[in-house]
């Protein structure tokens, strides 16, 4: 038995009860649905998750960025219970409810841009992106869509087409949606040798401009869809000049600029939305994940003249903007304000980056430290000189961390990035213990290589 202050392991992972459920899972659920941890949850609160065998984990995965306000926040639980007692669902397109309007009003107010806006609510991140594309096409009367290398937007046909990572998201799932183009996106850590960051920024901007000459005519493009910080791509933070130049090109050519804030939104980067760091007000913005603190809900916020072009029935869906999701999202916005989560994300991020830098000083394989607010990552490489990605070692570190009571996620097109998505309500003591477990896991996996 290994016991620490918060992470408490009474069994190996998976424990006997989880092993029994794993056998049932194998028979009933396709292996195409992956699982990062081989345990089954019993209870989750704040930044701690307890499994059915009585083991407690510190959560650095945050349900893939879905619980910025923490697991089962009391205020969220309260409003969900209250809503369920009144009514669970009527379908907004059948009989409306005030919470949908109130949430739309608050989102419009929070979204960057000093211009009239509207908001439409949906179910998932992928669905929000799909609808942003629909709206942009309707408005521009064009078909083309530009996304970026290493970008991730979902697993539906259109969003899968827009996503870069072939395995596991696209392999053998074609044919894909037409008129989708991939443009270059900056990756400072892997810039050409001998090129300064400033030179690299100018180079990538030039590449994007040439892309519109050699790959597709801007007059045919309805939307450019950009993650302000790439999520699944490896928490890659672009240069401000790049984001602003892409935005300017969109304005020059009548292209709708869409910020995909599904993983970056709701205080993860130290502001409500990551695009705020780049001084750009997008025409459309997609939101989901931490919006509902675990309750499925998503949305598209955008310029009124763009959002209003669709006719009745052209947008929406049976469960779009569910009453439970709306009430949860309203509670999330209140929690962010009451608990100062934008400021807290910046402090948490600083602490994580400081620890990452210490790890980089200790281990030859730890490099590529980066982050924006509390959206932080590092790369595991063969060595700092070659920067060769080491996916296998990341898998070992993640597995070791799980065995010690830390839920951890990898990312990146090479699978060699360790990303941190802890709830922003995590205590500093819990954060410190989680980072210590991460370091101990690296010691176990990496240290033998230096003996």
N, C-alpha and C positions, 0 to 999 in steps of 0.2 A: 504493500500500500504506500502510495506517495501522497503527501498532504502538503499544500501550501496555503496561503491565506485565502485565496479565492478558487483556484483550480484544484479540485479535489478528485482524485482517482481511486475508486475502491476496487475496480476490476481492470483487466486489460481491455483495450478497445478493438473490436466491439465486445461488450459484456455478454453474458449468457442470454439475457432477455432479448438484446438486440440481435444476437446470432439467430435466435428462433425466428424473429421477424424478417431477417435477411433471407432465410430459406423460403418464407412465404412470399417475400418480394420477388425472388427469382422466378417463382412459378406464376405470379400474377401481373408483374409489371415488366415491360420491355427494357432490355439493357440500354437502349438508346437514350433513356432518361438517366442521366449521370447523377452521382452523389459524391460530394467531397469528403464526407465523414461517414463511416460505417456504423454509426450509432443512431438511435431513434430518440427524439426529444420527448420529454415529459412536461417540462416547464421552462419558460424563459422570462427573464425579468432584467431590465436594464441592459447590462453588457454581459450577463451570465446566462448560460444555457445548461440545464440539467437533463441528463438522459434517463431512460427508463431503468437503468441499472444503478442509478444513484451517483453517477459521475458528473461533476460540474466543470464546465469549460468557460474560459474567457473568450469572448467572441470578437475576433478581428476580421470576420467575414461579413457580419451585419446583414445576413440574408442577401448577399451580393448588393449591398448598398441600399437596402430597403428600409432599414430601421434606424435612421439618423437620430430619431428621438428616443431610441432604445426599445427593447422588447417590452410589450405589454405595459406601456406607460399608463399610469392610473387614469389620466385625463382621457386618453384615447379609449380605454376599456369602458369608462363611464359613459361616454357619448354613444358608443356602439350599443351598449346595453339599453340606454334610453331610447335610441332609435328603433331597436328590435322590438321593444315593447309597444311602440306606436304603429309602425308598419315597416316591413323589411323591403318591399319592392312594389312599385306600381308601374314602372317603366315611364321615364320622363316624357316619352313620346305618346303616352296614353293619358296619364294625369301627372301634372308637374308638382314639384315640391320646392319650398323656399330655399333649402340648403344648397341646391344646385345653383340658384341665382346668387346667393350670398358668396359661395365659393368662387364663382366666376368673377364677381365684383372685386373680391380681394386679390385674386390672381392678376387681374387687369391692373390693379393699383401697384402691385409689387413688380410686375414685369418691366424691364428697362424700356425706355422710349417715351418721349413726350409727344404722344399722338394718340388718337382714339383707338381703342382695342376692343376685341371680343374674345371670348374663350368658349371652346367646345370640349366636353368631357367624354372620355371613353373608358376602356378597361385596362389595357396593358401598354407598355412602351412601344412594342411593335405596332400595335393598332394606332397609336398616336402618330408614329412616323408615316404609316400608310395614309392616314387622313391628311397629314401635312402635304404629302405629295399630291393627293387628290385635289386639295384646295389650291395649291400652287398651279397645277395644270388647268384647273377650271378658270383661275384668274388670268393666267398668261396666254391661254389657248395654245400652249406649247406642250411637248411630250418629254423632252430630255431631262434627266436627273443626274447631277454630279454628286458623288460622295468621295471619300478619300481612302487612300491606301491605309491599311491596318484598322479602318473604322469598323465598328459593330453597330448594327441597328435592329437586329432581331432575327427570328427564324421563320417568318411568313415568307411568301414568295417574293414580294417586292423588297422587304427588308433584308432577306437573305441575299437577294441580288445586289443590294447595296453594300453588303458586308464583305470584308476582304478575306478573312481567315477561312481558307478552304476546308481544312479539317479541324474540328468536326462539323462545322456549320453548313458546308455546301457540297461536300463530296458525294457524288452520285445522286444528288437531288435535283439536277437540272432536267429540262432546260429552264433558264431563268428569265425574269422579266426583261423585255427589250428596252432600249434607250436609257440604259444606266451606264454611267462612265465613272472610272476611278481616277482621281487626280492625285498628284503628289502631296504629301503632308510632312512637315518637318519632323525630324527625329535627331535632335542635336547630339545625343550620345553616340549615334552611329553615322555622323557626318564624315565625309571624305577626309582622310589623313592630311594634315597640313592646312586645312581650311578653318579659319576663325569662325566663331559663332556669327559674327556680323556678316562675313562673306557668305556663310552658309544660308543665312536668312535671305540675303539678296538673291542667291542662287535658286532657292526654292520658289521665291516669288516669280523669278524669271521662268522657271519650269512651269508654273501654273499659267502664266501668260502664254507661253508657247503651246501648252496643252490646248488652249482655246483656238489655236491656229492649226495644229497638226492632228488633233483627235476629234474635235466637235466644234461646230460653229455656235457662238454664244446666243445667236438669234433663235436657236432651236431649244434652248435650255429653259425649263420652267423653274427649277430650283437647284440651289447648291445646299446640301445638307452637311453640316459640320458639327462634330463633337468639340466643344471648346477645350476639353481635355479628353483625349481618347481613353476609354475605359478598358474594354477587353483587349484593346491594342497594346496595353501596357502602361497606362497612366502617363501618357506622353503629353507634355505641356508645350503648346506651340509658341512661337515668337509673336509678340503683340503686333509687330509690323506685318507679319504674314496674315493674321486674322483681319486686320484692318484693310490690307490691300485686296484680299478676296472680297470683302464686303464692298469696297469701292468699285471693283470690277462688276459685281452684281448690280450695283446702282447704275453704273454706266450702260449696262446692257439690258435693263428691265428684267433681271433675274431675281426671283424671290430667295432671300438669304434665310436659311432655317438653322437655328441652333438646337441641336439635340442635347437636351439637358436631363435626359432620363437618369443617368447615373451621377451627374455632376450637380444636380439641383438640390434645393432645400438645405442650404448651409454647408454642404460637404466641403466646398472650397473656401469657406470663410465669408461668403456672401450668399444671398438667396439663390443666385444663379451665376455660374462660372463666367458667362459671357460678359458680366459686369467688369471683370478684371481687364478686359481688352478694349473698353471704351466703345463698344458697338451695341446698337439696339437692333436686334434681329427683326425681320419682317414677320417671321413665325417662330415659335419656340415649342418644342415638345417636352412634356414632363410626365413623370410617373414615379416608380420605385418608392422613395421615401416620402412622397406626397401623401400616402395613406397609411404610413407606419405599419405596413403589412396587409392592409385591406386593398384588394385590387382596384385601382383607379388610375386614370391617366388623362392627359389633356393636350390641347393645342391652343396656345395663346398667340394672337397676332393682330396686325393692323386691321382696323374695321373694314376698310375698303377691300381687303383681300378675303377676310373671313366671311363677309356678307354676300359673296357672289353665289354661293350655293343655294339652291332652291329647297323648300321643305321636303324632307325625306331623303335628301342626298347625303346627309351626314347622320351619324348616330348609330344606335344598335340596341338590342333588347336590354342589355345590362349597363349600357354606357352611362357613366356618372351615377352609379347606384347610390341610394340614400345612405347606406352604411359607409361607403367610400367618401361621400361628401362630408358627412359629419366627422369622420376620422381626419380628413384633410384639414378641415377648419380647426380641429383641435391641434393638429400638428403646427399650424401657423401661429396659434396662440402660445404653444410650448416654445417655439423658436424665439419668440419675443420675450416671454417671461424668464427663460433660462439663458438668454443671451448666447444662443448656439452659434451665431455667426462669429462672434468674438472667441468663443470657446474653441471652435474649429481651428482658428489660427494658432491658438496656444497649443492645442493638442498636436497639430502638425509640426510646430517647431520642436516639440519634445521628440516626436518620432524621427524627424530628420536628424536631430542631434545624435540620437541613438544609432541611426543608420550610418552616419559618418564615423562613429566609433567602430562599428562593425567593419566598415570599409578599411579602416586603419589596421584592424586585426587580421582580416582575411583577404588573401590575394584574389579570391573568387567573388568578392562582394564589390560591386561597382555600379555606376549609373544611377546614383542617388538623385531623386527628383520628387517634386510634389507641388501642389497648390492647395493651401489650407490643410485640411486633414485628409487630402487625397494623395497619399504618399506611396512610393514604390522604390525598389532597388532591383538590380539585375544580378543574377548568378552567372558567371562566365568562367571559362577555363583559366584565364588569367587576364589581368588588366591590360596587358599590351595587345593581345590578339582580339580581346573582347568576344571570343567565340561563345555563343550561347550554350548553356549547360542545363538543358531541360531535365535530364535524369536526376541531377543533384537537387534541383528544386523539388522534384517529387519526393525525394528522400527527406528533405527538410520539412516539407509540409506534413508528411506522415509522422515524422519524429515529434513535431510540434503537437499534432493531434494526440499522440500517445502520452504527452505530458500535460494535456488539458488546454490546448490553445487551438481554436478554429482559425484556419489560415487559408488564403486563396492564392493561386498562381494566375498569371495572365500573360499577354503578349503573343504575337504571332509565332515566336520561337518557343513559347512556353517556359521561358526562363526568368520571368518577372515575379517577384513576390509583392503583392499589393496589400495595403492596409485599409480596411473599411469598418473599423470599430464604430459602434454607436457613439455619437457626439456627447451623450450623457454619461459615458464611462467615467468612473472616478480616476483621479490621477494615480491612486494606489493600484487600481486594477490595470491601468495602462502600463505602469512600471513593471508589474508582475508579468504581464503579457510579453513585454519587450525582453524581459529577462528570460522567459521561456524560449522566445525566438533565438536569443543569443546562445542559450544552452543547447538548443537543437542544432544550431550551426556548429557549435563546438563538437558535438557528437558526430555529425556528418562530415565536416570539413577538416577538423583537427588531425584525424588519422593520416590524411594525405601529406602532412608535413612532418610526420615521424620518420 
